[in-house]
Amino acid sequence: MTSLQKTKRISWVSIILWMLRILVIVLVIWGATVTLTSGKYAASSWISLTIAGLAQGSIYALIALGYSLVYGILLMINFAHGEVYMAGAFVSYFVADALEQSGFLAAQPLITIFILLLTAMATSTVVALILERVAYRRLQNAPRMVSLITAIGASFFLQYTFRGLFGSGFKAYPEFGVMWGRWTFGSVTVQVVQIVVAVAALLMMGGLYWFVEKTKTGKSMRAVSEDKEIASLMGIDVNRVIVITFILGGMLAGAAGVFRGLYQPQGIGYNMGFLPGLKAFSAAVLGGIGNIPGAMLGGIFLGVVESLGPNLVLQGLGIVGANQLKDAIAIVMLVLVLIFRPQGILGEKLSEEKA
Amino acid sequence: MTTSIITPVVLNRKTASKTMMIGIYSGLVALFVCLIGMVETFGERDIIGGIISMGHTMLIIITMGGGAFAVNKLRENIYVSTQKERQVPLLAGILVGMATGLIVGAMLAFFVFAAELVDMRSVLINVSPGLLEMLTLQKPASQVTLTIIILGALLGGLGASIFHIPPRIRVPLVVGLSSVVSLGMLRDMVRIVLSREGWPSLLLSFLVQNQGLSIAGAITIFIIAIVLAIIWPYLPAMYDKAVWIVVTYVPRVVQLLGCILFAITLAMRIFWFIAINDKDLPLLPSCQTTDNYSDVGLSQCMSILSKDVSTTTDRLGTNFATLVSSIITVSEMLVAAGIVLSVIFVLWQMWQHTKSTRTNSTFEDLDKALILITKRKISTFFGITLLVSLPILLGVYPSEVLVNVGLYMLMGFGLNIVVGMAGLLDLGYVAFFAVGAYSTALLTSPRASLELGMSFWTALPLVILITGATGLLVGAPVLRMRGDYLAIVTLGFGEIARFVFLSDWFKPWLGGAQGIIKIPPISIGNIQFIGPHRLYYLVIVGCLIALFISARLRGSRVGRAWMAMSEDEQVAETMGINTVYYKLLAFGLGAMIASISGAIFAAKLGTIFPHSFNVLVSITALSLLIVGGIGSLPGIIVGALVLVGLPELLREFTEYRLLIYGAVLVFMMLARPEGLIPRVRRTRKLDAQELSQDAWLHDETDIKNDSGVALAS
């Protein structure tokens, strides 16, 4: 009797899930067909949108890597990572502003960007390290809920610290003349900054991949993520590896902050990290959390979907003001991925302990 | 003798470096509160008028705390050989404290100096001339550098010496100082309450000056607090004695009659307060001046209730009228005394509660049991009195604060079902609050798209059902996820709800950014619940219902299933608990309670905007749950009072509310994950027989320790 009930219940759930799956696919296809057949946009504008999505997505990917790295090692969601990114963007804004006023920026834009990257990476790294030292180190063996709540608390503490220190107004990055040129290939026009951001981010991700796969420290990181205790028995200093992980995550987040400033100069403020943080987490889960290429892929995928989605699908479904719902796409995708493929696009099936 | 031996042990290189680190940390904290603008904002609020402000108090506390902390750390590190207690020698302790304070002072002095040389305002917006003036006490920086450093050292030393004062003196001193500080902080509140009718006006002018407390007032408060702190330990025994006297010598009939008289008078007063008067009631009755409007005693209420009182009294003669009026006066005085007593009593009970460790007392005789039962009755009696009479006591503005506290408390109870009982971390709880508010608005407002214009009470069941269904809808797809994923996804849902309410897509129905206006107030009969002193009673009723539901659920089959599920889901499932069902139940119930809060919120404001429903609401609800102790019902009440009530009373706090919440979350998780008032878990006591069966598992020593400590809990 009980087993019968059990099977019945499971079948109900799976029927609903299947219906949901079909509904999502039908909605997407329907919306896309309606938009495409209406011929509202030319092919070139789709390509422009895709490239814009790539640039935005590579910023997400850089942040997502921070989530993924920390998750891989500590099995915790570092919710405050969005604030690490915010810190980099915020502090580098002040440097950029000072450099602009001294005229250095106009004279040497590339060196300026380099300086900005260094400052932002340093700031973010420091913030990430403080987080690790003050909050997370003592919670390594705590229940997940405890460390998540700590991370949320730390996130709000950081946001409002920055608000208290630097004010609640939104700031704008100075204009980089070089970045705002346009390149035209045939009928497709792209902004220089999009290409620069995407390429630079890809280079950094490549660097990270090389670091994790080829160096000795990277090897110890992988070992710790496999099994902390065994790794420490093998003579690996686990705390050192964790610190390095936070440094790497912080550096990438800081760089993402500068890229965000270059790509979208407006809206540098104390709460700029919240939504990108949430989206980057979605991206990390999308690609398979704990998986480095997965986070990259997830980020870029999310960026492209976010850029194309409102115009392609939502408008086709007849939704007014589709671009307002842009921010909801990431979360909906997160929910869908967690329902249908919790291990993400690239993730392997993890054991209950890790998943 | 011991001093000379220990001093070199204490003051070595390790101590020096440790002291320095603590000094630097305290200095950083001091600088931090300066830089984020707390010191300056709080500087506008004087504790004692014209003498010391809250900002200064903050810096003083940080410096003294640094000194005390350094000594405390030192004490932990002392090698104990012969001493009974680890005690740092007085001189060494003060030296360490002074060094700590010196570093704090030096850092502040350096900061003042640097800020005077370089203009930092373009980056750090809070380094204003006002802040510098506060730090330098309106003198040029070069003159006061040394003063600041010396002051820091003195304060640090003072903080360090706290441990050397014997507890008998230390405790009253600390209590006295902190009550002066807290009353000074709450001077607005003190002023509002004391300036109401009924309090002698002299009291206000004596206690409160223009900016803060007056000097004489501060000294008086200090002395009263010290006296209270000294007699405090003797109070429980005195109380027991008093209860015993009442139980033994006052006949039951008199007790009962007194209670009934009290209850009737109070009920009439409250009814009058809600139904008829829009103005505040005076605290103390003034029955003698009947024609004055401000007289709001029972007699007026009586005459309104039964128009023919006067004719009756005419018929029965003046003697009876005098009798009635004297009874009324007596009962009014009784009510006033009861209210004042219950304030004191409930505060005392709360204090006792935080200290008490639940002992399984075995009654030696019947008297003790009788006293215990009577005490419980008295607690309930005074508790209800206080609860009911708070708006009368405090006035409109504090009632408004209480209403907000109550709304959050209601959400806390709902969230507690989801987080505390079922163990599902929901960070998007605001979504249900918002759905409740919006559906109320849609159903009741004649200006909303549906143009239904229902009454609140018709709409409420529908609202609860709608929100419960939303809870199920949101819960169904996400419940198979693991805990921390669930948290993030619900956070996302909370954000999605806001996007939806804000979007142009639903604008024809939900009003977009303009929200929904003209939501009618709640009314029962002719009484419209406008104004906090009336809404208060509604919110209280809501909270009591939620409290009752939560308390009953906890021990029930459902509650036990939730508890099992939150401990270990797989084991619970194996034991035959249908986890999907129970999770959905938790989500739905939690959503329903939030919707009540949202409905009252919508009716209270009359207009709702999507911006009221941001993630900060969820975080506030979560924080109050965690501060109080996850799963603990008294904890929710205390958490809501502290986290929602205090910031509203101290307007300067509102800017730093989220900063403090964040810090509190981190701190609680690191230092005290079970919360201020941890939930009491009922565990079965092992019988001696069972214990002996398990004896082979332990050593003898283990049993000795365990049976005393572990099992008694």
Boltz contact constraints between the chains, C-beta under 6 A:
constraints:
  - contact:
      token1: [A, 77]
      token2: [B, 484]
      max_distance: 6.0
  - contact:
      token1: [A, 94]
      token2: [B, 123]
      max_distance: 6.0
  - contact:
      token1: [A, 135]
      token2: [B, 666]
      max_distance: 6.0
  - contact:
      token1: [A, 138]
      token2: [B, 670]
      max_distance: 6.0
  - contact:
      token1: [A, 144]
      token2: [B, 483]
      max_distance: 6.0
  - contact:
      token1: [A, 144]
      token2: [B, 484]
      max_distance: 6.0
  - contact:
      token1: [A, 145]
      token2: [B, 425]
      max_distance: 6.0
  - contact:
      token1: [A, 145]
      token2: [B, 483]
      max_distance: 6.0
  - contact:
      token1: [A, 146]
      token2: [B, 669]
      max_distance: 6.0
  - contact:
      token1: [A, 146]
      token2: [B, 673]
      max_distance: 6.0
  - contact:
      token1: [A, 148]
      token2: [B, 484]
      max_distance: 6.0
  - contact:
      token1: [A, 148]
      token2: [B, 487]
      max_distance: 6.0
  - contact:
      token1: [A, 149]
      token2: [B, 665]
      max_distance: 6.0
  - contact:
      token1: [A, 149]
      token2: [B, 669]
      max_distance: 6.0
  - contact:
      token1: [A, 150]
      token2: [B, 666]
      max_distance: 6.0
  - contact:
      token1: [A, 150]
      token2: [B, 669]
      max_distance: 6.0
  - contact:
      token1: [A, 153]
      token2: [B, 662]
      max_distance: 6.0
  - contact:
      token1: [A, 153]
      token2: [B, 665]
      max_distance: 6.0
  - contact:
      token1: [A, 153]
      token2: [B, 666]
      max_distance: 6.0
  - contact:
      token1: [A, 154]
      token2: [B, 666]
      max_distance: 6.0
  - contact:
      token1: [A, 156]
      token2: [B, 658]
      max_distance: 6.0
  - contact:
      token1: [A, 156]
      token2: [B, 662]
      max_distance: 6.0
  - contact:
      token1: [A, 157]
      token2: [B, 662]
      max_distance: 6.0
  - contact:
      token1: [A, 157]
      token2: [B, 663]
      max_distance: 6.0
  - contact:
      token1: [A, 160]
      token2: [B, 658]
      max_distance: 6.0
  - contact:
      token1: [A, 160]
      token2: [B, 659]
      max_distance: 6.0
  - contact:
      token1: [A, 164]
      token2: [B, 36]
      max_distance: 6.0
  - contact:
      token1: [A, 164]
      token2: [B, 37]
      max_distance: 6.0
  - contact:
      token1: [A, 165]
      token2: [B, 35]
      max_distance: 6.0
  - contact:
      token1: [A, 165]
      token2: [B, 36]
      max_distance: 6.0
  - contact:
      token1: [A, 165]
      token2: [B, 124]
      max_distance: 6.0
  - contact:
      token1: [A, 167]
      token2: [B, 125]
      max_distance: 6.0
  - contact:
      token1: [A, 281]
      token2: [B, 488]
      max_distance: 6.0
  - contact:
      token1: [A, 319]
      token2: [B, 505]
      max_distance: 6.0
  - contact:
      token1: [A, 320]
      token2: [B, 504]
      max_distance: 6.0
  - contact:
      token1: [A, 320]
      token2: [B, 505]
      max_distance: 6.0
  - contact:
      token1: [A, 321]
      token2: [B, 503]
      max_distance: 6.0
  - contact:
      token1: [A, 321]
      token2: [B, 504]
      max_distance: 6.0
  - contact:
      token1: [A, 321]
      token2: [B, 505]
      max_distance: 6.0
  - contact:
      token1: [A, 324]
      token2: [B, 503]
      max_distance: 6.0
  - contact:
      token1: [A, 325]
      token2: [B, 499]
      max_distance: 6.0
  - contact:
      token1: [A, 328]
      token2: [B, 496]
      max_distance: 6.0
  - contact:
      token1: [A, 328]
      token2: [B, 499]
      max_distance: 6.0
  - contact:
      token1: [A, 331]
      token2: [B, 492]
      max_distance: 6.0
  - contact:
      token1: [A, 331]
      token2: [B, 496]
      max_distance: 6.0
  - contact:
      token1: [A, 335]
      token2: [B, 489]
      max_distance: 6.0
  - contact:
      token1: [A, 338]
      token2: [B, 481]
      max_distance: 6.0
  - contact:
      token1: [A, 338]
      token2: [B, 485]
      max_distance: 6.0
  - contact:
      token1: [A, 339]
      token2: [B, 477]
      max_distance: 6.0
